[in-house]
Amino acid sequence: MTDAPVGIRTLACDDVAQGARVALHVMYASRGGPLRERLGRYDVDVVRDGEIVGDAIPVVVISHGQGGTPWGYRGLALALARAGFAAVLLEHPGDRLGDAALAGSRAMLVHRPRHVCLALDAVYAQAALAPRLAPWTAIVGHSMGGYVALACAGGRAIALPNQTAHGVAEPIEVHREPRVRAAVLLAPALPWLMAPGALADVDIPLYVRTGELDDQTPPFFVEKVLAGLPRTTRLDYAVVPRAGHFAFFTPFPPALVSPAIPPSLDPPGFDRAEYHAQLYPEIIAFLSSERERELG
């Protein structure tokens, strides 16, 4: 399974409201000999535009953190593809590596969840993929991507005072995505979902992991926000010992591990590669069990 071929297709869709082009990359089980391809900073063995293998394949969208890159989650995407999922890696225009025009703004809170909806529309319209896909989707979000996941699941967002014209917090309209049936939140950034009732409509199952030593999205804050979930919402939550905020990024190649690249570093005593060997099977088991639960 570890070396099973993974295909990749790069698509794009237009976000008319933002006036931007949204790039997305779909990884899935394929066949044939992979070629080493440069994806961002990383060399990955994939079959470019390879034939998709399997039927009734569930779809998982991956939303990156603020100013981030989807390739930071390439390990998870490859694992999902080899386990029979189609992993859709988004690039959020205006809030990605090399394009921070809207990072942290009210507009970005509105646009990011819509990117998920547009990406799903594009994937299910892709002739080479759509006939093999199941009408069941989930989302994985890290950091700011965690906000996206809960917004897509029905979270009611509030723009913070520093994000509004009048300097006061105010509700914002975000698009709920009914096709999303489960969510994985990794070190989620959630200050926009703190208001009473903000999570009252979030009724899909959640898998949530925070890092014990995360100083950006500390466990106590995440737990405070998640306390607003309905009691009936299924929640699998745990704090990862010794982990920091970037523990959920795929381990970096040794040549890129440097203080100049903060996401490549971990607190002393934390083994990221060892943890990811545990994390990927847990996420796959969670998503698989939730899909099976729906199928009965």
Secondary structure, 3 states (H helix, E strand, C coil): CCCCCEEEEEEEEEECCCCEEEEEEEEEECCCCCEEEEECCEEEEEEECCCCCCCCEEEEEEECCCCCCHHHHHHHHHHHHHCCCEEEEEECCCCECCECCCCCCHHHHHHHHHHHHHHHHHHHCCCCCHHHEEEEEEEEEECHHHHHHHHHCCCCCEECHHHCCCCCCEECCCCCCCCEEEEEEECCCCHHHCCCCCCCCCCCCEEEEEECCCCCCCHHHHHHHHCCCCCCCCEEEEEECCCCHHHHCCCCCHHHCCCCCHHHCCCCCCCHHHHHHHHHHHHHHHHHHHHHHHHC
